[in-house]
Amino acid sequence: MVGGLSLAVAGMEALGFGFASAQDAPPTLTGGSKGKSVVILGAGHAGMTSAFELTKAGYDCTILEARSFAGGRCQTARKGFAHTDLIGNTQVCDFDEGQYINHGPWRIPYHHRSTLHYTKLFGVQLESFVNDNDAAYVYFEGGGGPLAGKPIRKAQIAADARGYAAELLAKATNKGALDADLSVEDRDQFIAYLVHEGRLSPKTLAYTGCDGRGFASPRGAGVNPGPGVASVPFALTDVLHSQAWKVLSSVSEDFDQQRTMLQPIGGMDHIAKGFERQVGRMIRYSTVVQKISQGSDGVEVFFTGPQGPGSIKADYCICSIPISVLKSLDLAISDPFRAAMDQVAYAPVNKIGLQMKRRFWEEDHAIYGGHIYNDIPGIRTISLPSSGWQGQKGVILGYYAFGAEAAAVSAKSPADRAAFALAAGQKVFPQYTDSFETAFSFSWHLAQYNLGGWAAGRTGATSPGPAPIQCCASRTGACIWPASISAIWADGRRGRLNRRGSRSASCTRGCRLREENVDARQHPGADDQRDRRPSSGPGQRSRPVHRLLFGLPPADRQGDPRRFPGPGGGRLRPGR
Ligand SMILES: Cc1cc2nc3c(=O)[nH]c(=O)nc-3n(C[C@H](O)[C@H](O)[C@H](O)COP(=O)(O)OP(=O)(O)OC[C@H]3O[C@@H](n4cnc5c(N)ncnc54)[C@H](O)[C@@H]3O)c2cc1C
């Protein structure tokens, strides 16, 4: 199921409810539901999907949700949306009616079948999300040569980089440099492919530009302007040193970023509202879970709710509380399980919405949606809205950065974050600052009930071993633990986990969580043997913030692209 979806379903599967996959079809639950109760922790997509499916199967579900609203990370900031972060900044969104920013999830790939199943079922209307735009600018100031620090159309850099690469390869192949690897027939076909791919001259195999990179003088009807004037390609050396080629694999290479991409009309939280219409009656809002204990007769969850402290007993518990929060709660778990949880790092992630009084990117630059990829630290991605075409105003995503850069920007006040974003965007669009009206920023690592955007890797890991994220997604006794621990995308990453190695095999080989589970259930007192940490609701923590809350790796690993694979390191990646 969700996050989200498929991992929660994977967890229910672990209870023996008997379905094989949640990727592209709703699960058919077959367990013995009669009179059985399930307490579900968290009303994000994972928790609400669990409640929806289990209720259909006859289970009696209750959801405990810390926030006063459902949806978890699936939020949309529009007029009146209020948020106070962990360092005390309170913001109330002041966008015009109809304007919004999805400061959490924002796009649905065409292959996220679970998510698309529920959007259809709940009547959540979708529209295209422009995830790639040939006309959008690329802006790299860290490179060298005349293109550094200049906005360049993606189509130009793509045509030239690919054209020159095809030319060099075609000429080398023609000279026989690849004869050891290609048969004569293959060599001819390969050259034909390169001519086609790079728009080369079939005679000279030279790249001299192409229509796809745009025109110096645009085409038009009649004789004036007529067929237009071709644009002149950048020099190969300038393309190479600009570093702008880093964007070229950013979208199409990554399965998660491929077109067609979708978004709910009017804001991502319409998906959450769709679920809430189904299971809202089961949700106890503003109810903060603090302790989970298990005994031979099921599970008891202790919380603080609107009426003060309380507890609820159930036959089963599905926990979708993010592990970044869960690790600070009072839990009946084994030491290996806790050790695995402690190794899971959550990424600092920032977004900011900037309301502009004029859609200058459309009117002055002919850019309709898409992303301005850049190498400005703390900014990395500027995104233009995929709706409201040719309207008066629009909300731009002013930055979307991860890791240490995000942690640094989030330390600023909301006003200073906006100023930071504006100064950066001004480098790309001269109209930026003058068009700005109001901003709303969100830092997921400073959100009390998330403490990070998503599980981003392992903290302080020094040796290879079973991924702790995979080990933690398991069942112990009556509890299914972080049902959405790998919730990098709302649709879940189950297929990817399986491609890298069987999750259950890893657990058995490494942490032996399933076996230990049984112990926890048979020995309810096992709780007392573990290393008790200062108890805590979220917000009361004794360990260094940058290790525990923000999930940052040790200082010497910060910026390591393996930890925070984002635009900051190595290959440019567009995020979630
Ligand atoms: C910036 C960003 C961009 C993203 N972009 C995309 C995207 O484009 N597409 C996509 O598919 N996915 C995206 N994701 C991932 C997606 O948001 C998640 O996979 C999904 O929302 C996870 O759902 P969940 O229910 O597992 O977790 P959550 O939504 O985090 O739900 C957990 C719930 O537990 C509650 N909770 C926490 N602590 C307690 C407690 N102590 N007691 C009770 N309740 C508690 C929380 O309030 C929350 O409601 C993005 C995430 C972020 C942060």
The ligand as a MOL file (V3000), in Angstrom:
LIG
                    3D

  0  0  0     0  0            999 V3000
M  V30 BEGIN CTAB
M  V30 COUNTS 53 58 0 0 0
M  V30 BEGIN ATOM
M  V30 1 C 9.6000 17.0810 0.0330 0
M  V30 2 C 9.0190 15.7250 -0.3250 0
M  V30 3 C 8.7290 15.4440 -1.6390 0
M  V30 4 C 8.1860 14.2120 -1.9740 0
M  V30 5 N 7.8190 14.0160 -3.2700 0
M  V30 6 C 7.1430 12.8960 -3.6020 0
M  V30 7 C 6.5650 12.7840 -4.8720 0
M  V30 8 O 6.6650 13.6860 -5.6990 0
M  V30 9 N 5.8830 11.6520 -5.1600 0
M  V30 10 C 5.7360 10.6500 -4.2530 0
M  V30 11 O 5.1310 9.6460 -4.5760 0
M  V30 12 N 6.2610 10.7480 -3.0120 0
M  V30 13 C 6.9470 11.8500 -2.6630 0
M  V30 14 N 7.4230 12.0080 -1.4040 0
M  V30 15 C 7.3000 10.8860 -0.4780 0
M  V30 16 C 5.8750 10.7950 0.1090 0
M  V30 17 O 5.5280 12.0110 0.6900 0
M  V30 18 C 5.8530 9.7240 1.1710 0
M  V30 19 O 6.3120 8.5190 0.6080 0
M  V30 20 C 4.4690 9.4330 1.7240 0
M  V30 21 O 3.7490 10.6100 1.9460 0
M  V30 22 C 4.6660 8.6530 2.9960 0
M  V30 23 O 3.4190 8.3610 3.5790 0
M  V30 24 P 3.3950 7.6400 4.9860 0
M  V30 25 O 2.0140 7.4740 5.3780 0
M  V30 26 O 4.2440 6.4550 4.8920 0
M  V30 27 O 4.1760 8.6240 5.9840 0
M  V30 28 P 3.6980 10.0500 6.5330 0
M  V30 29 O 2.9570 10.7570 5.4830 0
M  V30 30 O 4.8950 10.7150 7.0880 0
M  V30 31 O 2.6760 9.6670 7.6640 0
M  V30 32 C 3.0910 9.3690 8.9690 0
M  V30 33 C 2.0340 9.8760 9.9170 0
M  V30 34 O 2.4290 9.5480 11.2480 0
M  V30 35 C 2.0680 10.6410 12.0720 0
M  V30 36 N 2.8420 10.5920 13.3010 0
M  V30 37 C 4.1530 10.8690 13.4840 0
M  V30 38 N 4.4890 10.7230 14.7700 0
M  V30 39 C 3.3830 10.3170 15.4170 0
M  V30 40 C 3.0980 9.9950 16.7640 0
M  V30 41 N 4.0340 10.0360 17.7170 0
M  V30 42 N 1.8270 9.6390 17.0830 0
M  V30 43 C 0.8530 9.5690 16.1420 0
M  V30 44 N 1.0670 9.8790 14.8570 0
M  V30 45 C 2.3280 10.2400 14.5040 0
M  V30 46 C 2.3860 11.8490 11.2160 0
M  V30 47 O 1.7360 13.0160 11.6720 0
M  V30 48 C 1.8840 11.3830 9.8600 0
M  V30 49 O 0.5430 11.7300 9.6450 0
M  V30 50 C 7.9660 13.2310 -1.0000 0
M  V30 51 C 8.2730 13.5160 0.3290 0
M  V30 52 C 8.7870 14.7480 0.6640 0
M  V30 53 C 9.0860 15.0630 2.1030 0
M  V30 END ATOM
M  V30 BEGIN BOND
M  V30 1 1 1 2
M  V30 2 1 2 3
M  V30 3 2 2 52
M  V30 4 2 3 4
M  V30 5 1 4 5
M  V30 6 1 4 50
M  V30 7 2 5 6
M  V30 8 1 6 7
M  V30 9 1 6 13
M  V30 10 2 7 8
M  V30 11 1 7 9
M  V30 12 1 9 10
M  V30 13 2 10 11
M  V30 14 1 10 12
M  V30 15 2 12 13
M  V30 16 1 13 14
M  V30 17 1 14 15
M  V30 18 1 14 50
M  V30 19 1 15 16
M  V30 20 1 16 17
M  V30 21 1 16 18
M  V30 22 1 18 19
M  V30 23 1 18 20
M  V30 24 1 20 21
M  V30 25 1 20 22
M  V30 26 1 22 23
M  V30 27 1 23 24
M  V30 28 2 24 25
M  V30 29 1 24 26
M  V30 30 1 24 27
M  V30 31 1 27 28
M  V30 32 2 28 29
M  V30 33 1 28 30
M  V30 34 1 28 31
M  V30 35 1 31 32
M  V30 36 1 32 33
M  V30 37 1 33 34
M  V30 38 1 33 48
M  V30 39 1 34 35
M  V30 40 1 35 36
M  V30 41 1 35 46
M  V30 42 1 36 37
M  V30 43 1 36 45
M  V30 44 2 37 38
M  V30 45 1 38 39
M  V30 46 1 39 40
M  V30 47 2 39 45
M  V30 48 1 40 41
M  V30 49 2 40 42
M  V30 50 1 42 43
M  V30 51 2 43 44
M  V30 52 1 44 45
M  V30 53 1 46 47
M  V30 54 1 46 48
M  V30 55 1 48 49
M  V30 56 2 50 51
M  V30 57 1 51 52
M  V30 58 1 52 53
M  V30 END BOND
M  V30 END CTAB
M  END
